[in-house]
């Protein structure tokens, strides 16, 4: 396929994905993200994520996410995890903060591989979501697929320290209960690119940009997100 034809096909696909009868909203947000993995034994590990997210235009902190999990190492590069997620959001309505909690249980399968000196992670996560929406309890299930590549830029040969480039994407699909809150099968997509520095095998610091497209009940939102990440493991 010639490049002009391929470019036209890509643009057409993007246009179809973003075309929707609902209103479109563009927001600018900041996310602070910390993830940690703690080895318990050769087979068992504890994982933990925490996120703070801002409202549009960095107005205030409107989301707190806490996600612990227990993982079992099937092989050196394959892990299954069972975990829990607390997801709390606060939205301003008439200058008052309205709180909506969500509790999730998740099951996850992750594979980590190396292509020369590039670290590649594939992750499949299945979530059971227990939501409180306008005095109504809602149950739904969602499937998430995540792929990430860490590419060393200025680093030592075994990539235990140095600067790297990160590129990733995560696709969210609603598989049950989504019609209760006017959602479609496609929930959201999160392409991301960032620059990081690996201090050693146990600590990374990373900053990047995420373009999140999410379908909500009354509108579709395009988020321009600046993310600062700390990744640790012991």
C-alpha positions in Angstrom: 0.0 0.0 0.0 1.4 3.4 -0.9 1.9 5.9 1.8 -0.9 8.4 0.7 -3.4 5.6 0.7 -2.3 4.3 4.1 -2.4 7.8 5.5 -5.9 8.3 4.2 -7.0 5.0 5.7 -5.6 6.0 9.1 -7.2 9.4 9.0 -10.5 7.8 8.1 -10.3 5.4 11.0 -9.5 8.2 13.4 -12.5 10.2 12.1 -14.8 7.3 12.6 -13.6 6.6 16.1 -14.0 10.3 17.2 -17.3 11.0 15.4 -20.2 10.7 17.7 -23.5 12.4 18.1 -22.7 13.4 21.7 -21.0 16.7 22.6 -17.2 16.7 22.6 -15.2 18.2 25.4 -11.4 18.9 25.6 -9.8 18.9 29.0 -6.3 19.4 30.4 -5.3 17.3 33.4 -2.4 16.2 35.6 -1.8 12.7 37.0 0.7 11.7 39.7 1.3 8.0 39.6 3.3 5.7 41.9 3.6 1.9 41.3 5.5 -0.6 43.4 6.3 -4.3 43.3 7.5 -6.1 46.4 8.9 -9.6 46.1 7.6 -11.9 48.9 9.1 -15.2 47.8 10.4 -16.6 44.5 6.8 -17.2 43.4 4.7 -14.6 45.2 4.8 -10.8 45.0 2.8 -7.8 46.3 1.9 -4.9 43.9 0.6 -1.5 44.6 -0.5 1.5 42.5 -1.6 4.9 43.7 -2.8 7.8 41.5 -3.9 11.4 42.2 -5.6 13.0 39.2 -6.6 16.7 38.8 -9.8 18.1 37.4 -9.8 20.1 34.1 -7.1 22.9 34.0 -5.5 21.5 37.1 -8.3 23.1 39.1 -8.3 20.7 42.1 -7.6 17.0 42.9 -10.7 15.1 41.9 -9.6 11.5 41.8 -7.8 9.1 44.2 -7.0 5.6 43.0 -5.5 2.9 45.3 -4.9 -0.6 43.8 -3.2 -3.3 45.8 -2.8 -6.9 44.5 -1.2 -10.3 45.2 0.7 -11.9 42.2 1.8 -15.4 41.5 4.8 -15.9 39.2 4.0 -18.7 36.8 7.3 -18.4 34.9 10.1 -15.8 35.1 8.3 -13.5 32.7 4.7 -14.4 33.4 2.5 -13.3 36.4 -1.1 -13.6 37.4 -2.5 -11.2 39.9 -5.7 -10.9 42.0 -6.4 -7.4 43.4 -8.7 -4.7 44.6 -9.1 -1.1 43.4 -10.6 1.9 45.3 -11.6 4.6 42.8 -13.0 7.8 44.4 -14.0 10.9 42.4 -15.1 14.3 43.5 -16.9 16.6 41.0 -17.9 20.2 41.5 -21.6 21.0 41.1 -22.8 24.5 42.1 -19.5 25.0 44.0 -20.0 21.8 46.0 -18.0 18.7 45.7 -20.0 15.6 44.9 -18.4 12.2 45.9 -18.9 9.1 43.8 -17.1 5.9 45.1 -16.2 2.9 43.0 -14.9 -0.5 44.2 -13.3 -3.0 41.8 -12.0 -6.5 41.9 -9.6 -7.4 39.1 -7.8 -10.4 37.7 -4.7 -9.8 35.6 -2.2 -11.7 33.4 1.1 -10.1 32.5 3.9 -11.1 30.2 7.3 -9.3 30.1 9.7 -9.9 27.2 12.9 -8.5 25.8 13.6 -7.7 22.2 17.3 -7.1 22.2 17.5 -4.3 24.8 13.9 -3.2 24.6 11.6 -4.2 27.5 8.1 -5.1 26.3 5.1 -5.6 28.6 1.7 -7.1 27.6 -1.1 -7.1 30.2 -4.7 -8.3 30.2 -6.9 -7.1 33.1 -10.5 -8.1 33.8 -12.4 -5.8 36.2 -15.6 -6.2 38.2 -16.9 -2.7 39.0 -19.2 -1.8 41.9 -20.3 1.8 41.4 -22.5 4.3 43.2 -24.1 6.6 40.7 -26.8 9.1 41.7 -28.1 7.0 44.6 -28.1 3.9 42.4 -25.8 0.9 42.7 -24.4 -0.3 39.4 -22.4 -3.5 38.6 -20.4 -3.8 35.4 -17.4 -5.6 34.0 -14.6 -4.3 31.8 -11.7 -5.7 29.9 -8.4 -3.8 29.5 -5.5 -4.6 27.2 -2.2 -2.8 27.8 1.1 -2.9 25.9 4.3 -0.9 26.7 7.8 -0.7 25.3 10.8 0.8 27.3 13.5 1.8 24.8 16.9 2.7 26.3 18.4 6.0 24.9 21.4 6.7 27.0 21.9 3.7 29.2 24.4 1.0 30.2 24.4 -2.3 28.1 22.2 -4.3 30.5 19.8 -1.3 31.0 20.1 -1.3 34.8 20.5 2.5 34.7 20.2 5.3 32.3 17.7 7.3 30.2 14.9 5.6 28.3 11.9 6.4 26.1 8.5 4.9 27.0 5.6 4.3 24.5 2.4 2.5 25.5 -1.3 2.2 24.9 -4.3 0.8 26.8 -7.7 -0.1 25.3 -10.8 -0.4 27.5 -13.8 -2.5 26.5 -17.1 -2.8 28.4 -18.3 -6.3 28.4 -21.2 -6.4 30.9 -23.6 -3.9 32.5 -22.5 -0.9 30.5 -26.0 -0.2 29.1 -27.1 0.7 32.6 -25.2 3.9 32.4 -25.5 4.6 28.6 -22.0 3.3 27.7 -20.9 1.6 24.5 -18.7 -1.5 24.1 -15.7 0.8 23.5 -15.0 2.7 26.8 -11.7 4.5 26.3 -8.2 4.5 24.8 -5.0 5.8 26.3 -2.0 6.2 24.1 1.1 7.6 25.9 4.7 8.6 25.4 7.3 9.7 27.9 10.9 10.1 28.9 12.3 8.4 32.0 15.4 7.8 34.0 16.3 4.5 35.6 18.5 5.2 38.7 19.0 1.5 39.3 17.0 -1.8 38.9 14.7 -0.7 41.7 13.7 2.9 40.8 12.5 4.7 37.7 11.3 8.3 37.4 9.2 9.2 34.3 7.3 12.2 32.8 5.1 12.0 29.8 2.0 12.9 27.8 -1.2 10.9 27.5 -4.1 11.5 25.1 -7.1 9.8 26.6 -10.4 9.5 24.7 -13.2 8.4 26.9 -16.9 8.0 26.2 -19.1 9.3 29.0 -22.9 9.2 29.5 -23.6 12.8 28.3 -20.4 13.6 26.3 -17.1 12.3 24.9 -14.0 13.7 26.5 -10.6 14.2 25.0 -8.0 14.5 27.9 -4.6 16.1 27.4 -2.8 14.6 30.4 0.6 15.4 31.8 1.8 12.4 33.9 4.6 12.1 36.4 5.4 8.5 37.4 7.5 6.9 40.1 8.1 3.1 39.6 9.8 1.1 42.4 10.5 -2.6 43.1 12.2 -4.4 45.9 
